[in-house]
Amino acid sequence: MFKIIHLRLEDRAVVLKNGLPFRALGPGRHFVWGFGLSTSVWNTDELVFRAQPAVRAVLPRDWFAELELGPRERAVLVKDGRPLVFLRPGVHRYWTVDPTLRVRRFDVEQPLPELTDELGALIPKREIVEATVLESERGLLFVQGKLARVLEPGRHAFWTHPEAEVSVSKLDMRADQDAIVGQELMTRDKVTLRLTLTVEHAVADPVLAATAVANVRNAVYLLVQLAARDYVAGVTLDQLLEGRDAMTRHLMAEVAPKALGFGVRVDRVGVKDVVLPGEMKTLLNRVIEAEKAAAANVILRREEVAATRQLANTVRVMEQSPILLRLKELDALKEIAESIGEVRLVVGADNMKALLPAELLGRGLALPSAKTHEPTSGQ
């Protein structure tokens, strides 16, 4: 009895007689004589195959190859220049009937090769860690939980495996502004108020920022909050309202050095708002109103004193110079005339000298004298 077996170009087969392999068959048409025959057929396009040792013993050695990979080794089968199969540690058998087949071995202790799209799609995601670090960021590479190094901007890929698990975290290096809103504080003179502060900060040392504190923003927030409480508790309300710059300097002096201790640079701390209770606002408005009224009164009195002093000086000058006094009188009459249109001044000859002294009329000018009539006798 015989059996006809047809194999395609990509097929390989082993004939078993009574369950035992005794002959390997390549592509083509085969006539096999005997009883209890069966066949095992493999498609060589599926590069990796499994077979019992007895079966492999009848296969020609130029049909397949064996590859053993250690715990820190990986491999890729490449056919016609395209990666097709990814191999992990262990013993692997693959068909070598295609002369273009190549094997690429990798050591996971060494840097990962350049990942093409085909290779990146073939390697399982659990085997590699990829990260793209932006220009405004820095990456932190951790191996087995320990910080290995800082990653500069760019694309990075690393092997990861149970003996050396890799992870990458990223930190934003740009400056950030935070508002610390609604801080209920009490001044030294027992006035309760609410402060809103602003703080501008940026990561200066990514290693410290990632390892010294759990959350950079919360750490900066707490530093500013505590520094503000310490300052407000030591000043009165008037000192606080009059000295915002002093509070800003105090906050910077307290916060900036401590923030550098965990890798953060504080560029600015400012007081945005000071909110007082309603009754305190009313009281302060009254105080300010009283202060302004008192200041206005002081200025008014000062001007009155100055005017009185000036008037006294004028009186003294006029007392020493009658001519100047007379000129002022005439000037006043002139102003009155301009206001009412006409002024008539009637004086007798005897009063003219009093009105216009001789010194004012000029030297050698005599005033007319009054005519006297003597009575004649004998009439």
Protein Blocks (a to p, Z undefined) as FASTA:
>chain_A
ZZdddddfkbccdddeehiafbdcdedddddedehiacddddfklmbacddfklmmmpcf
klpccddddfkbccdddeehiafbdcdeddddddfkbmkbccddddfkbccddddfklmm
mpcfklpccddddfkbccdddeehiafbdcdeddddddddfklccddddddfbdcdddde
hiacddfkopacddddddddddfblmlmmmmpmblklmmmmmmmmmmmmmmmmpcfklmm
mmmmlmmmmmmmmmmmmmmmnopacfbdcdfbdcddfklmmmmmmmmmmmmmmmmmmmmm
mmmmmmmmmmmmmmmmmmmmmklmmmmmmmmmmmmmmmnopacddddfklmmmmmcfkln
oghiacdddddddddehZZ
